[in-house]
């Protein structure tokens, strides 16, 4: 009986080891990247030589080769970020559809919100001053009476 | 008599900050505009220095090549006019290789696989390497490929062509430099 239990346990262990080895082998083979996988990265890049054309929609042969390059690197296990970093190292930061935050590119991210905030602050100040001005105008004393104007108005009243 | 003197207007720090920011952005825009209008390089200018690591691993630094005539050619495998001039470049290189002339090919915006296939296909034997980050292309302000520049022994541009070149043109430019 004890011998049978030991044999069963050994068989179960051998089966588990076989299953683990097969699963590991399957996981080691990266699946072939689909077009959607490739375009997920290509969409974040511009064609290195065309003007402002995203790499996923660029129709040239050169762009097809760059997309093939992305596919090969994905198949070799590269992550999206590694591929993007490779393209930047190879073709410069201008290939990124979203500018980096390094160097003068930081201005692209900082200036628009600063300008919007500055504009809102300017309008707030303007509206505040405009609201204060009518109150001051109401409190101003009436101009002194002009005797000539009073005489003129009296004559006009009499002629009616 | 009323006192007509008024207190000086006080500049708030945030107003100063905003104006400084505006002038800084305008300064950057102006600088970029000046750069973009600089145009192509021309003969007589000092050749921009560069370092190129060739596909065979050798590194070439232009400043270290003083005393030699250096022909710098920008190309790409996807560029048809580059393919047309490739045999002329190789033939010219073979004519001058032992006479103090170095040809250097700068691969512009190309994959390594295609670039190496291009070089093998045309039997190019002079050093070629990828222009990583397009730094060399930007330094030379190229507007496309192919473009060819010849740097004389003192580091000045003796020839600059923003179109395909020919063996005859290259030899006409190189011979006077070697006969100085």
Contacts between the chains, C-beta under 8 A, distances in Angstrom:
chain1	res1	chain2	res2	distance
A	48	B	109	4.1
A	48	B	134	7.7
A	49	B	76	7.7
A	49	B	78	8.0
A	49	B	108	7.8
A	49	B	109	5.0
A	60	B	78	7.4
A	61	B	78	6.2
A	62	B	76	7.7
A	62	B	78	3.8
A	62	B	109	7.8
A	65	B	78	7.2
A	65	B	111	5.7
A	65	B	114	5.8
A	66	B	111	6.6
A	69	B	111	5.0
A	69	B	113	7.6
A	88	B	133	7.6
A	89	B	132	6.2
A	89	B	133	6.4
A	90	B	130	6.8
A	90	B	132	6.0
A	90	B	133	7.2
A	91	B	109	5.6
A	91	B	133	7.1
A	91	B	134	6.0
A	92	B	133	4.6
A	92	B	134	4.5
A	92	B	135	7.5
A	92	B	138	7.7
A	93	B	133	7.9
A	94	B	134	7.7
A	104	B	28	6.4
A	107	B	25	6.7
A	107	B	28	6.4
A	111	B	21	7.6
A	111	B	25	5.7
A	114	B	18	8.0
A	114	B	21	6.2
A	118	B	18	5.2
A	121	B	14	7.7
